[in-house]
Amino acid sequence: MNETDVIIIGAGHNGLTCAAYLAMAGLRVHVVERRKVVGGAAVTEEFHPGFRNSVASYTVSLLNPRVIADLKLHQHGLEIVERRAQNFLPSPDGRYLLTGEGRTQASVARLNPRDAEMIGPFSARLEAIADVLRSLVLRAPPNLVGQFGLPAIREAFAALGTANTLRALSLEQQRDLLDLFTRSAGEMLDEIFETDLVKALFGFDAIVGNYASPYAAGSAYVMLHHAFGEVNGKKGVWGHAIGGMGAITQAMARSLKELGTLVEVDCGVREVIVERDRAVGVVLDDGRALRARYVAANVNPKLLYTRLVPTGALPEAFLSRIRNWRNGSGTFRMNVALSRLPSFSALPGDGDHLSAGIILAPSLGYMDQAYLDARAHGWSRDPVVELLIPSTLDPTLAPAGQHVASLFCQHVAPELPNGRSWDDHRDEVADLMIATVDRYAPGFAASVIGRQALSPLDLERQFGLLGGDIFHGALTLNQLFSARPMLGHADYRSPLKGLYHCGSGSHPGGGVTGAPGHNAARAILADHRGLFG
């Protein structure tokens, strides 16, 4: 007897999204979560007495508007506000770039009039391709299947739909699409712009969560991936969820509660139960066995297929490929409690720039060297740091007059060379990150009254992000679209009947989007309706 219709492994935002769509369709859903709180990497926690912050994921843009609407997240308490300025890039020589509505053109013109003429057309080219991505994120990519039959026919229609979308692009836009999927961001940006800070503005998006140089082939796609978001109907804008990223997943949890869905925390999964080549439930860490018609996993594909599915249950050819699923973001994540706001040498004092994403990486060459340094030493001696101060937009996070900051730091090696452990070097690297900010904002280090540092190993232990990979798998050409997580399984279905992947390791990839959860739910419902009516 099935105890429920669907078991969801992992109460991260994609697992919760998948559960909500299934519950809205009338299925009985049981979500199980290893941690003591729902949310996965999108959580808000107190990290120092009186100071709360988004612990891992830290900013909003990619969360899909349809997911927000369908799950009624605003009705369940979610409020998202825009940054007052979008990005602030100070340079050691005292120059700076400040972007946002009504700011970008003038700020670039002060640096380089020619680049000011180029930035509008380049942004429009990116936006045109980002619109294509937006139209593709909420449907499964064409999935290659080996035999003719109903699945092949279904995938032929999916391929036709994708082809029609791409056919709407002009020839020049199709060339841009090819460039953005295959070339390096650095190459493209060097061809278009002259000013280091302008190139760094776009180049930073190419290395976010991407353990690579901005001159690595394929890094242009990572840059594009970060461009297809929106906030409150405004495309390409970044914002903040009042209450931190946990406000998103808490609103999802309230939506599920209204739907009568059971979400059980402190409830890790030891193994997926497989009988006669079909997933029929899970065994929990406490020994309980839960049975269901379907199992959906919101975890890294490598973790799912090599640790949770019993040995021998999967085809060896599939297993040998998934063992080589590439992970590793090169990310070191910090949260700090501040006694006061920082003051930057390039733009002293308070102002809208302190609500922006503050990017401390003044050139593509700086980013390239940071990667090379990390490969050789384990971490970059001059790291790339994005600093956000969400308390400038959300006073609920810190005591009056004080602030919290997120430091999203690149590049560090997911695994340190020569067998060294991150446990032995975490504090040393955390000190370096603080000192890096202090070089641009003297006095910052003295204002830090508490901190939380998460190495790649910590991100793996706490959130299941293998190698600290925030995307559940690198966004490289061989791990995208119809190849995510593997050719033949891009439709959210595993090689085992009844087992599905619904996390960021499936299309369209990482970020707090909700799209993989939405799409996996559609696949489960299609199979369910085929079997039961």
Salt bridges, closest charged atoms under 4 A:
ASP5 OD1 - ARG28 NH2 3.28
ASP5 OD1 - ARG293 NH1 2.63
GLU45 OE2 - ARG35 NH2 3.17
GLU82 OE2 - LYS234 NZ 3.31
ASP93 OD2 - ARG95 NE 3.17
GLU101 OE1 - LYS234 NZ 3.55
ASP115 OD1 - ARG114 NH1 3.38
GLU127 OE2 - ARG134 NH1 2.64
ASP131 OD1 - ARG134 NH1 2.54
ASP131 OD1 - LYS235 NZ 3.03
GLU155 OE2 - ARG154 NE 3.25
GLU172 OE1 - ARG175 NH1 3.15
ASP176 OD1 - ARG125 NH2 2.90
ASP179 OD2 - ARG183 NH1 3.90
GLU187 OE1 - ARG183 NE 3.70
ASP190 OD1 - LYS199 NZ 2.94
GLU191 OE2 - ARG183 NH2 2.61
GLU194 OE2 - ARG114 NE 3.68
GLU258 OE1 - HIS76 NE2 3.68
GLU264 OE1 - HIS30 NE2 2.89
GLU264 OE2 - ARG288 NH2 2.63
ASP266 OD2 - LYS36 NZ 3.27
GLU275 OE1 - ARG291 NH2 3.12
ASP286 OD2 - ARG288 NE 2.93
GLU316 OE2 - ARG323 NH1 3.14
ASP352 OD1 - ARG84 NE 3.16
ASP352 OD2 - ARG103 NH2 2.61
ASP382 OD1 - ARG439 NH2 3.41
ASP394 OD2 - HIS240 NE2 2.95
ASP423 OD1 - ARG426 NH2 2.86
ASP423 OD2 - ARG461 NH2 2.72
ASP427 OD1 - ARG451 NH2 3.88
GLU428 OE1 - HIS425 ND1 3.17
ASP431 OD1 - ARG451 NH1 2.80
ASP458 OD2 - ARG426 NE 2.66
ASP458 OD1 - ARG461 NH1 3.70
GLU460 OE2 - ARG307 NH2 3.90
ASP491 OD2 - ARG154 NH2 3.86
ASP491 OD2 - ARG493 NH1 3.16
ASP527 OD1 - ARG493 NH2 2.93
